[in-house]
Amino acid sequence: MNKLIAMDCRSNLKTGLLCAALVAAPLALAEEAPPSYNAFPDVYKLVQENEHFRVIEATWQPGQKDVMHSHLPAVIYWITDCQLSADLPDGKRIDGTQKAGTSRINAAVPGHVATNMGKNTCKALLVERK
């Protein structure tokens, strides 16, 4: 794993656990799970793309759960404070809190389902590298 990604994933315990679990999941699951914007356009809106990058706006309403999906390597910028949980195909659930105005760099993320556990709308911008 890239050192920048590894350091970013260690920024706090919950973020580190979420990163570790998602990155450690089998790559075959990533191949089986569709990209976020195809899997659940109610949450993931494709804003723009070219041959190198894809920009996706994600908006979860309070309590909203998306469906099994995956992500390419990406920078995620949190527009609002968010309390999300990630359900993995093996049945594990990981909860995390993201602060508005923060970002992180993720490796490819295999199949998972995200749920907004907060009382407010959660918004993020993802810039995926193709």
Sequence and secondary structure as in RCSB ss.txt:
>XXXX:A:sequence
MNKLIAMDCRSNLKTGLLCAALVAAPLALAEEAPPSYNAFPDVYKLVQENEHFRVIEATWQPGQKDVMHSHLPAV
IYWITDCQLSADLPDGKRIDGTQKAGTSRINAAVPGHVATNMGKNTCKALLVERK
>XXXX:A:secstr
  HHHHHHHTSSHHHHHHHHHHHHS HHHHHHS BHHHH TTTEEEEEE SSEEEEEEEE TT B  SEEE SEE
EEESS EEEEEE TTS EEEEEE TT EEEE  EEEEEEEE SSS EEEEEEEE 
